[in-house]
Amino acid sequence: MAMTFKASGRWTGGLQVETKVRQFTVNFDEPPSLGGQDAAPNPVEGLLASLVGCLGIVTVVVAREKNLPVEGVEIDVEGDLDPRGFMGQYHIVRPGFLSVRFVVKVKGNLKEEDLEALLTEVERRCPVSDTLGKGTTVTGSLVKA
């Protein structure tokens, strides 16, 4: 049974966009080098932050299921993106991330085989990682307001 998740948003001036997810507000902007005022993270940084959150949550869920003695989790994510695609030169380079990498650091008395099994299951079950890595179809329309 699929669940539908939703977000909405509106342009608030400059390159700033205010988004709403349930009762939460998440703002986006661009750094000055890309024409913004640096008032908030840009959308691709938001995407990386979503991956951090998802990896952290899934790591804790799986560790609890496996009764692993996890005392802490820290996640680092980075992605390579050529801004020429975003700036209209998509005939030269695609506008999206070329690659994304992550490191999950788990604090606790875990054996190496526990860490490997945990990583395998986290990679298998993280919805954001799956979405980024498996070519999810995205469709849309532009309509007059």
VEXBAKOL-207107 format. One record per residue: residue number from 0; residue in one letter; x, y, z of N, C-alpha, C in turn. Coordinates in Angstrom, 3 decimals, padded with zeros to 6 digits. Atoms other than C-alpha are relative to their C-alpha. Layout:
<sites>
+-----+------+----------+----------+----------+----------+----------+----------+----------+----------+----------+
|  nr | rest |      n.x |      n.y |      n.z |     ca.x |     ca.y |     ca.z |      c.x |      c.y |      c.z |
+-----+------+----------+----------+----------+----------+----------+----------+----------+----------+----------+
| NUM |    A |        X |        Y |        Z |        X |        Y |        Z |        X |        Y |        Z |
...
+-----+------+----------+----------+----------+----------+----------+----------+----------+----------+----------+
</sites>
This chain:
<sites>
+-----+------+----------+----------+----------+----------+----------+----------+----------+----------+----------+
|  nr | rest |      n.x |      n.y |      n.z |     ca.x |     ca.y |     ca.z |      c.x |      c.y |      c.z |
+-----+------+----------+----------+----------+----------+----------+----------+----------+----------+----------+
|   0 |    M |  000.842 | -001.167 |  000.000 |  000.000 |  000.000 |  000.000 |  000.896 |  001.242 |  000.000 |
|   1 |    A | -000.822 | -001.201 |  000.137 |  001.648 |  003.224 | -001.179 | -000.596 |  001.162 |  000.791 |
|   2 |    M |  000.393 | -001.248 | -000.660 |  001.540 |  006.443 |  000.816 |  000.422 |  001.143 | -000.907 |
|   3 |    T | -000.354 | -001.180 |  000.774 |  001.527 |  009.811 | -000.915 |  000.482 |  001.086 |  000.950 |
|   4 |    F | -000.564 | -001.099 | -000.767 |  003.771 |  012.496 |  000.566 | -000.103 |  001.252 | -000.849 |
|   5 |    K |  000.218 | -001.228 |  000.759 |  003.232 |  016.126 | -000.417 |  000.834 |  001.148 |  000.542 |
|   6 |    A | -000.630 | -001.266 | -000.354 |  004.997 |  019.467 | -000.403 | -000.560 |  001.052 | -000.947 |
|   7 |    S |  000.432 | -001.107 |  000.861 |  004.002 |  022.865 | -001.768 |  000.927 |  001.172 |  000.258 |
|   8 |    G | -000.879 | -001.135 | -000.215 |  005.710 |  026.186 | -002.106 | -000.385 |  001.187 | -000.844 |
|   9 |    R |  000.231 | -001.228 |  000.767 |  005.805 |  029.707 | -003.440 |  001.278 |  000.811 | -000.041 |
|  10 |    W | -001.120 | -000.908 |  000.182 |  008.374 |  032.123 | -004.761 | -000.235 |  001.226 |  000.872 |
|  11 |    T |  000.160 | -001.143 | -000.908 |  008.988 |  034.938 | -002.246 |  000.870 |  001.190 | -000.387 |
|  12 |    G | -000.837 | -001.100 |  000.469 |  011.332 |  037.178 | -004.268 |  001.428 | -000.459 | -000.204 |
|  13 |    G | -001.373 |  000.399 |  000.325 |  014.859 |  037.059 | -005.610 |  000.000 | -001.406 | -000.555 |
|  14 |    L |  000.039 |  001.425 |  000.352 |  015.612 |  033.353 | -005.945 | -000.482 | -000.831 |  001.186 |
|  15 |    Q |  000.452 |  000.680 | -001.205 |  013.938 |  032.476 | -002.643 | -001.360 | -000.657 | -000.203 |
|  16 |    V |  001.250 |  000.770 |  000.054 |  011.228 |  029.840 | -002.387 | -000.281 | -000.521 |  001.401 |
|  17 |    E |  000.448 |  000.519 | -001.293 |  009.263 |  028.996 |  000.746 | -000.830 | -001.250 | -000.267 |
|  18 |    T |  000.748 |  001.242 |  000.193 |  008.053 |  025.406 |  000.912 | -000.696 | -000.393 |  001.293 |
|  19 |    K |  000.759 |  000.515 | -001.135 |  005.526 |  023.763 |  003.187 | -000.086 | -001.520 | -000.130 |
|  20 |    V |  000.131 |  001.450 | -000.101 |  005.636 |  020.125 |  004.258 | -000.723 | -000.253 |  001.323 |
|  21 |    R |  000.862 |  000.108 | -001.184 |  002.839 |  019.253 |  006.674 | -000.029 |  001.348 |  000.709 |
|  22 |    Q |  000.028 | -001.281 | -000.723 |  003.149 |  021.956 |  009.387 |  001.365 |  000.696 |  000.006 |
|  23 |    F | -001.363 | -000.526 | -000.007 |  006.819 |  022.696 |  008.612 |  000.260 |  000.894 | -001.206 |
|  24 |    T | -000.427 | -000.887 |  001.074 |  008.355 |  025.494 |  006.549 |  001.477 | -000.247 | -000.270 |
|  25 |    V | -001.390 |  000.172 |  000.414 |  011.569 |  024.905 |  004.603 |  000.252 |  001.018 | -001.109 |
|  26 |    N | -000.316 | -001.036 |  000.983 |  013.132 |  027.815 |  002.721 |  001.223 | -000.379 | -000.816 |
|  27 |    F | -001.126 |  000.225 |  000.898 |  015.503 |  027.720 | -000.223 |  000.404 |  001.307 | -000.656 |
|  28 |    D | -000.573 | -001.130 |  000.720 |  017.751 |  030.275 | -001.921 |  001.231 | -000.533 | -000.725 |
|  29 |    E | -001.259 |  000.355 |  000.652 |  020.952 |  030.240 | -003.936 |  001.104 |  000.872 |  000.576 |
|  30 |    P | -001.110 | -000.867 | -000.413 |  024.405 |  031.512 | -002.991 |  000.178 |  001.135 | -001.019 |
|  31 |    P | -000.231 | -001.110 |  000.936 |  025.501 |  034.823 | -004.568 |  000.646 | -000.438 | -001.311 |
|  32 |    S | -000.670 |  000.459 |  001.224 |  027.677 |  032.925 | -007.058 | -000.975 | -000.572 | -001.017 |
|  33 |    L |  001.018 |  000.517 |  000.915 |  024.464 |  031.476 | -008.531 | -001.202 |  000.943 | -000.096 |
|  34 |    G |  001.030 | -001.012 |  000.173 |  022.407 |  034.681 | -008.341 | -000.923 |  000.231 |  001.182 |
|  35 |    G |  000.863 | -000.156 | -001.164 |  020.841 |  034.379 | -004.890 |  000.580 |  000.911 |  001.058 |
|  36 |    Q | -000.427 | -000.846 | -001.114 |  021.180 |  036.159 | -001.569 |  000.565 | -000.823 |  001.166 |
|  37 |    D | -000.554 |  000.889 | -001.021 |  022.401 |  033.140 |  000.452 | -000.808 |  000.043 |  001.300 |
|  38 |    A |  000.878 | -000.081 | -001.166 |  019.385 |  033.398 |  002.791 | -000.405 | -001.370 |  000.525 |
|  39 |    A |  000.395 |  001.360 | -000.383 |  018.879 |  029.630 |  002.950 |  000.800 | -000.973 | -000.869 |
|  40 |    P | -000.656 |  000.974 |  000.874 |  020.301 |  026.396 |  001.558 | -000.657 | -000.007 | -001.376 |
|  41 |    N |  000.644 |  000.143 |  001.304 |  019.735 |  025.785 | -002.123 | -000.658 | -001.380 | -000.085 |
|  42 |    P |  000.739 |  001.268 |  000.066 |  017.499 |  022.909 | -003.273 |  000.876 | -001.248 | -000.052 |
|  43 |    V | -000.829 |  001.205 |  000.043 |  020.352 |  020.511 | -004.034 |  000.647 | -000.271 |  001.352 |
|  44 |    E | -000.470 |  000.199 | -001.372 |  021.759 |  021.105 | -000.543 | -001.126 | -000.594 |  000.854 |
|  45 |    G |  001.149 |  000.582 | -000.683 |  018.251 |  020.360 |  000.730 | -000.145 | -001.477 | -000.311 |
|  46 |    L |  000.049 |  001.403 |  000.391 |  018.334 |  017.114 | -001.223 |  001.059 | -000.805 |  000.747 |
|  47 |    L | -001.052 |  000.685 | -000.757 |  021.650 |  016.174 |  000.383 | -000.386 | -000.119 |  001.471 |
|  48 |    A |  000.445 |  000.048 | -001.394 |  020.227 |  017.069 |  003.802 | -001.087 | -001.060 |  000.181 |
|  49 |    S |  001.017 |  001.055 | -000.060 |  017.245 |  014.796 |  003.060 |  000.642 | -001.376 |  000.027 |
|  50 |    L | -000.711 |  001.274 | -000.014 |  019.666 |  011.978 |  002.328 |  000.649 | -000.234 |  001.364 |
|  51 |    V | -000.575 |  000.124 | -001.347 |  021.481 |  012.663 |  005.627 | -001.073 | -000.466 |  000.978 |
|  52 |    G |  001.079 |  000.363 | -000.916 |  018.180 |  012.499 |  007.497 | -000.487 | -001.418 | -000.196 |
|  53 |    C |  000.502 |  001.343 |  000.300 |  017.022 |  009.346 |  005.754 |  001.006 | -001.064 |  000.431 |
|  54 |    L | -001.020 |  000.972 | -000.397 |  020.317 |  007.515 |  006.257 |  000.069 | -000.127 |  001.514 |
|  55 |    G | -000.035 |  000.045 | -001.457 |  020.318 |  008.466 |  009.926 | -001.176 | -000.762 |  000.583 |
|  56 |    I |  001.205 |  000.672 | -000.502 |  016.745 |  007.325 |  010.525 |  000.044 | -001.494 | -000.304 |
|  57 |    V | -000.017 |  001.416 |  000.387 |  017.131 |  004.061 |  008.603 |  001.091 | -000.750 |  000.769 |
|  58 |    T | -001.067 |  000.654 | -000.771 |  020.435 |  003.289 |  010.357 | -000.489 | -000.336 |  001.404 |
|  59 |    V |  000.497 |  000.232 | -001.354 |  018.791 |  003.651 |  013.773 | -001.102 | -001.064 |  000.011 |
|  60 |    V |  001.093 |  000.992 |  000.068 |  015.687 |  001.658 |  012.757 |  000.560 | -001.406 | -000.180 |
|  61 |    V | -000.572 |  001.323 |  000.268 |  017.737 | -001.222 |  011.363 |  000.827 | -000.487 |  001.190 |
|  62 |    A | -000.815 |  000.384 | -001.165 |  020.158 | -001.198 |  014.318 | -000.897 | -000.485 |  001.138 |
|  63 |    R |  000.927 |  000.435 | -001.047 |  017.215 | -001.447 |  016.712 | -000.596 | -001.367 | -000.326 |
|  64 |    E |  000.550 |  001.301 |  000.411 |  015.695 | -004.313 |  014.712 |  000.996 | -001.124 |  000.233 |
|  65 |    K | -001.048 |  001.016 | -000.145 |  019.022 | -006.164 |  014.874 |  000.596 | -000.029 |  001.409 |
|  66 |    N | -000.497 | -000.092 | -001.381 |  019.551 | -005.293 |  018.572 |  001.495 |  000.314 |  000.052 |
|  67 |    L | -001.403 | -000.400 |  000.023 |  022.899 | -003.668 |  017.742 |  000.210 |  001.140 |  001.000 |
|  68 |    P | -000.262 | -001.008 | -001.035 |  024.490 | -001.529 |  020.487 |  000.478 |  001.336 | -000.578 |
|  69 |    V | -000.351 | -001.282 |  000.606 |  024.435 |  001.780 |  018.592 | -000.210 |  001.109 |  001.021 |
|  70 |    E |  000.034 | -001.093 | -000.965 |  025.259 |  004.764 |  020.794 | -000.064 |  001.364 | -000.675 |
|  71 |    G |  000.030 | -001.263 |  000.734 |  025.480 |  007.426 |  018.109 |  000.165 | -000.242 | -001.487 |
|  72 |    V | -000.111 |  000.084 |  001.458 |  025.217 |  008.021 |  014.372 |  000.279 |  001.400 | -000.527 |
|  73 |    E | -000.312 | -001.247 |  000.697 |  026.824 |  010.784 |  012.302 |  000.110 | -000.321 | -001.484 |
|  74 |    I |  000.040 |  000.239 |  001.440 |  026.394 |  011.126 |  008.553 |  000.614 |  001.190 | -000.725 |
|  75 |    D | -000.533 | -001.017 |  000.903 |  028.398 |  013.056 |  005.962 | -000.399 | -000.386 | -001.422 |
|  76 |    V |  000.412 |  000.218 |  001.387 |  027.080 |  013.424 |  002.421 |  000.582 |  001.122 | -000.843 |
|  77 |    E | -000.453 | -001.009 |  000.953 |  028.575 |  015.213 | -000.564 | -000.375 | -000.439 | -001.394 |
|  78 |    G |  000.363 |  000.294 |  001.380 |  027.615 |  015.462 | -004.203 |  000.690 |  000.958 | -000.941 |
|  79 |    D | -000.652 | -000.801 |  001.029 |  029.247 |  016.745 | -007.363 | -001.031 |  000.421 | -001.031 |
|  80 |    L |  000.956 | -000.565 |  000.935 |  027.185 |  019.052 | -009.557 |  000.700 |  001.106 | -000.778 |
|  81 |    D | -000.563 | -001.044 |  000.841 |  028.283 |  021.202 | -012.479 | -001.094 |  001.044 | -000.214 |
|  82 |    P |  001.080 | -000.983 |  000.077 |  026.243 |  024.450 | -012.225 | -000.306 |  000.501 | -001.407 |
|  83 |    R |  000.312 | -000.420 |  001.368 |  026.446 |  025.033 | -015.977 | -001.326 | -000.584 | -000.478 |
|  84 |    G |  001.289 |  000.587 |  000.388 |  023.471 |  022.674 | -016.368 | -001.164 |  000.820 |  000.516 |
|  85 |    F |  001.011 | -000.849 | -000.618 |  021.351 |  024.758 | -013.977 | -000.067 |  001.360 | -000.692 |
|  86 |    M | -000.071 | -001.325 |  000.608 |  022.490 |  027.953 | -015.732 | -000.350 | -000.017 | -001.493 |
|  87 |    G |  000.491 |  000.053 |  001.372 |  021.075 |  026.783 | -019.077 |  000.938 | -000.658 | -000.989 |
|  88 |    Q | -000.943 |  000.650 |  000.900 |  024.079 |  024.986 | -020.527 | -000.121 | -001.522 |  000.111 |
|  89 |    Y |  000.261 |  001.425 | -000.170 |  022.457 |  021.574 | -020.144 |  000.390 | -000.816 | -001.224 |
|  90 |    H | -000.501 |  000.726 |  001.171 |  023.585 |  020.684 | -023.674 |  001.462 | -000.404 |  000.204 |
|  91 |    I | -001.388 |  000.329 | -000.316 |  027.116 |  020.591 | -022.190 |  000.060 | -001.019 |  001.140 |
|  92 |    V | -000.039 |  000.847 | -001.188 |  026.399 |  018.932 | -018.845 | -001.408 | -000.093 |  000.588 |
|  93 |    R |  001.321 |  000.154 | -000.607 |  023.330 |  017.562 | -017.072 | -000.114 |  000.891 |  001.235 |
|  94 |    P |  000.159 | -000.915 | -001.122 |  021.854 |  019.824 | -014.380 |  000.032 | -000.673 |  001.375 |
|  95 |    G |  000.056 |  000.698 | -001.286 |  021.681 |  017.155 | -011.674 |  001.359 | -000.446 |  000.502 |
|  96 |    F | -001.226 |  000.526 | -000.571 |  024.238 |  015.551 | -009.429 |  000.623 | -001.035 | -000.925 |
|  97 |    L | -000.741 |  000.993 |  000.770 |  026.909 |  013.607 | -011.271 |  000.286 | -001.215 |  000.869 |
|  98 |    S | -000.186 |  001.088 | -000.949 |  027.612 |  011.542 | -008.160 | -000.278 |  000.530 |  001.402 |
|  99 |    V |  000.259 | -000.312 | -001.402 |  026.683 |  011.472 | -004.483 |  000.664 | -001.098 |  000.830 |
| 100 |    R | -000.693 |  000.941 | -000.870 |  028.718 |  009.856 | -001.710 | -000.416 |  000.246 |  001.444 |
| 101 |    F |  000.301 | -000.173 | -001.421 |  027.992 |  009.214 |  001.946 |  000.887 | -000.881 |  000.864 |
| 102 |    V | -000.679 |  000.778 | -001.027 |  029.734 |  008.008 |  005.076 | -000.881 |  000.064 |  001.241 |
| 103 |    V |  000.749 |  000.087 | -001.243 |  027.749 |  006.823 |  008.090 |  000.971 | -000.491 |  001.067 |
| 104 |    K | -000.885 |  000.363 | -001.107 |  029.780 |  006.768 |  011.307 | -000.877 | -000.460 |  001.160 |
| 105 |    V |  000.814 |  000.589 | -001.059 |  028.287 |  004.483 |  013.945 |  000.857 | -000.177 |  001.243 |
| 106 |    K | -000.697 |  000.138 | -001.275 |  029.394 |  004.762 |  017.560 | -000.642 | -001.141 |  000.768 |
| 107 |    G |  000.488 |  001.130 | -000.778 |  029.073 |  001.597 |  019.614 |  000.934 | -001.183 | -000.144 |
| 108 |    N | -000.838 |  001.190 | -000.001 |  030.640 | -001.761 |  020.283 | -000.536 | -000.998 | -001.030 |
| 109 |    L |  000.473 |  000.846 |  001.090 |  029.902 | -003.317 |  016.883 |  001.173 | -000.705 | -000.666 |
| 110 |    K | -000.999 |  000.749 |  000.754 |  031.850 | -006.006 |  015.059 | -000.030 |  000.471 | -001.456 |
| 111 |    E | -000.096 | -000.397 |  001.404 |  033.014 | -005.395 |  011.493 | -001.131 | -000.628 | -000.829 |
| 112 |    E |  001.083 |  000.650 |  000.768 |  030.486 | -007.941 |  010.159 | -001.354 |  000.613 |  000.325 |
| 113 |    D |  001.240 | -000.702 | -000.344 |  027.704 | -006.112 |  012.058 | -000.116 |  001.293 | -000.809 |
| 114 |    L | -000.007 | -001.243 |  000.774 |  028.719 | -002.852 |  010.370 | -000.301 | -000.264 | -001.475 |
| 115 |    E |  000.229 |  000.333 |  001.407 |  028.782 | -004.481 |  006.934 | -001.456 | -000.390 | -000.246 |
| 116 |    A |  001.405 |  000.406 |  000.141 |  025.352 | -006.085 |  007.435 | -000.918 |  001.206 |  000.177 |
| 117 |    L |  000.794 | -001.205 | -000.223 |  023.982 | -002.794 |  008.758 |  000.027 |  000.890 | -001.233 |
| 118 |    L | -000.115 | -000.817 |  001.208 |  025.304 | -000.866 |  005.741 | -000.806 | -000.594 | -001.144 |
| 119 |    T |  000.743 |  000.655 |  001.079 |  023.854 | -003.407 |  003.312 | -001.499 |  000.238 |  000.153 |
| 120 |    E |  001.435 | -000.170 | -000.231 |  020.427 | -003.142 |  004.914 | -000.412 |  001.467 | -000.108 |
| 121 |    V |  000.305 | -001.433 |  000.118 |  020.549 |  000.668 |  005.164 | -000.061 |  000.394 | -001.475 |
| 122 |    E |  000.003 | -000.309 |  001.435 |  021.450 |  000.936 |  001.469 | -001.228 | -000.587 | -000.682 |
| 123 |    R |  001.152 |  000.673 |  000.589 |  018.640 | -001.470 |  000.625 | -001.304 |  000.724 |  000.347 |
| 124 |    R |  001.279 | -000.506 | -000.505 |  015.986 |  000.385 |  002.667 | -000.151 |  001.515 |  000.045 |
| 125 |    C |  000.097 | -001.456 | -000.075 |  016.771 |  004.121 |  002.520 | -000.782 |  000.550 | -001.202 |
| 126 |    P |  000.799 | -000.495 |  001.122 |  013.982 |  005.714 |  000.405 |  000.663 |  001.126 | -000.792 |
| 127 |    V | -000.620 | -001.110 |  000.726 |  015.978 |  008.845 | -000.454 |  001.160 | -000.504 | -000.852 |
| 128 |    S | -001.086 |  000.591 |  000.779 |  019.042 |  006.863 | -001.541 | -000.546 | -000.771 | -001.195 |
| 129 |    D |  000.642 |  000.746 |  001.082 |  016.794 |  004.593 | -003.590 | -000.509 |  000.951 | -001.087 |
| 130 |    T |  000.533 | -000.971 |  000.955 |  015.109 |  007.604 | -005.212 |  001.104 |  000.619 | -000.835 |
| 131 |    L | -001.108 | -000.612 |  000.721 |  018.430 |  009.194 | -006.127 |  000.704 | -000.980 | -000.931 |
| 132 |    G | -000.825 |  000.949 |  000.733 |  020.086 |  006.028 | -007.363 | -000.700 | -000.885 | -001.006 |
| 133 |    K |  000.697 |  000.971 |  000.837 |  017.358 |  004.166 | -009.192 | -000.857 |  000.604 | -001.110 |
| 134 |    G |  000.683 | -000.577 |  001.148 |  016.040 |  006.609 | -011.786 | -001.502 |  000.146 |  000.159 |
| 135 |    T |  001.414 | -000.227 | -000.232 |  012.667 |  007.518 | -010.290 | -000.565 |  000.942 | -001.054 |
| 136 |    T |  000.655 | -000.842 |  000.998 |  010.297 |  008.968 | -012.877 | -000.558 |  001.250 |  000.667 |
| 137 |    V |  000.537 | -001.278 | -000.467 |  009.480 |  012.635 | -012.336 | -000.746 |  000.622 | -001.163 |
| 138 |    T |  000.802 | -000.638 |  001.043 |  006.654 |  014.219 | -014.329 | -000.579 |  001.297 |  000.540 |
| 139 |    G |  000.560 | -001.264 | -000.458 |  005.123 |  017.662 | -014.192 | -000.721 |  000.745 | -001.091 |
| 140 |    S |  000.675 | -000.871 |  000.952 |  003.150 |  020.387 | -015.848 |  000.173 |  001.435 |  000.457 |
| 141 |    L | -000.055 | -001.424 | -000.276 |  003.213 |  024.181 | -016.028 | -001.338 |  000.562 | -000.430 |
| 142 |    V |  001.325 | -000.520 |  000.306 | -000.174 |  025.878 | -015.835 | -000.087 |  001.471 |  000.372 |
| 143 |    K |  000.217 | -001.408 | -000.306 | -001.368 |  029.473 | -015.787 | -000.790 |  000.110 |  001.289 |
| 144 |    A |  000.688 | -000.169 | -001.292 | -002.376 |  030.585 | -012.274 | -001.185 |  000.928 | -000.148 |
+-----+------+----------+----------+----------+----------+----------+----------+----------+----------+----------+
</sites>
